Amino acid sequence: MKSFQAFFIGLLLPMLSFPVGALPAEDEDDPVRNGIRLSALRAHPVRSVQFWRPADKSQAPETRIGPAPPELIDFLRLDNTFQGYSERPVPASADSAFIRDVETAVSSLHESVRVITGRMVFCIALIRELGGGTGYMDVVADLDGSAAGGFIVLDEVALDRSANAWASWKEGSAFQSSAEDILDVRIENPENDTRANAIRHILLHELGHVIDAVLGVTPIDGGNTQNIRSRGFYGLSWAYPPPSQPLLLPGDTLRSRYDDKWEDRETLAFYTFENSKHTLSDAASIYAWLRQTNFPTLYAATSSADDFAESFANYVHVVLDQRPFEIRLKQQQSSANLLESCWDSPRCATKKMAVEHLLARAAQLR
C-alpha cells in the first residue's frame, strides 16, 4: 500500500530547516525521482507541526476530518510524481457520505484510542485518486525535529466496500486469484458489516504507524544492534541482519526469527494480486506456518513496521472492542478455517503484553 511507502519516505532524512525552494546540492541521501527531490517532500509545510496546530497550547488537540486542504493536495501530487503514480489527487466533496462514514468510524473507536488519535493524528484528509492504495500516512515533525504525530489520507473511491468485503479483498491481494478457491475474511458481524467499519479498521492500521513513529517502536533509521535489542516489541519477531545482508528499506528487516523454517515468508507481498508468487492453493500451508509464529495476521509477517501496525490494529479490534476476526478458505462445497485471533493463545502472549505496554505509553503522552 502507498501508506507503507510513505511511512519510510517520511523518515528517510532528518528534519530539514530550509524552505522548499532552497534545496541543497543532490547527493546519495537526497535522490531525485521524476524531477522531484526527496528533500522537497521532507521540507514541505504539511510535514511540520506549525501547519496543523495553533501555537496556543491551552487548546485541546483535535483531529481535523474533511476534504484535504490545498497544501496537502500539493504535497500528495508531488509525492505521486516522486513515486511514479499517474493519479492526480483531488479533495473529496465536503458534503459526501464518505465524510460521514469516516466521522462514524472515528467516533466508534475505543475511548483510549480516540484520545491517542486526538493527540497524534493532526488530520484525516479525504481525497479521490490517491494512487497506490486505499490509505496513506506521513509523519509530522515537532519544532525539535522529533515525530509529533502524523496525518492520514483516505481515498473515497478505493474504499467503496463493506468491512468484510474490504478485508477479504486485502487478504486475497497476497495471492493469485483462483476460480475454485476464495479467501473469506470476517472482521464484523452481519449487522455491522458497513463501509464505516472498513474505514475504522484502516484507520487503526495507519494509527499504528503514527504511534510507531512517535514512540520509536521500529528502528526506522537502521539503528545499531544494541539499540534494536532494547526495543522489546521489535525483538519479539525480528532479527537485525548482519552487514552482508543489507536492508531493502530503512527500518525493514529482511529476516524474521522464523525464516530458517518458514522460507515462504520473505516472498509474501500484499496488493500484488496476479503478480504474487503464491496461489490460493498455497494458502493452507502458509497460514499453517503463520500459526506457529507470534504474528497475529499474515500482513504483520511481511515487514517489521507493518508487524506493529497490524498487531496494534488487530489487538484493538479484537481485545478492546470485542469484534470478530476469522479467515476461511472456501473451496466449492467445503470451508476450512485458516486463522483466528491469537490474543488469548500462548503464541501471542508476549506480543500482547508488549502492545498493551506501548498502548499505555501512547495514552500518557501530552
Buried (B, 14 or more C-beta within 10 A) or exposed (E): BBBBBBBBBBBBBEBBEEEBEEBEEEEEEBEEEEEBBBBBBBBBBBBBBEBBBEEEEEEEBEBEBBBBBEEBBBBBBBBBBBBEBEBEBBBBEEEBEBBEBBBBBBEBBBEBBBBBBBBBBBBBBBBBBBBBBBBBBBBBBBEEEEBBBBBBBBBBEBBEBBBBBBBBBBBBBBBBBBEEBBBBBBBBEEEBBBBBBBBBBBBBBBBBBBBBBBBBBBBBBBBEEEBBEEBBBBBBBBBBEEEEEEBEBBBBBBBBBBBEEBEBBBEBBBBBBEEBBBEBBBBEEBBEBBEEBBBBBBBBBBBBBBBBBBBBBBBBBBBBBEBBBEBBBBBEEEEEEBBBBBBEEEBBEBBBEBBEEBBEEBEEBE
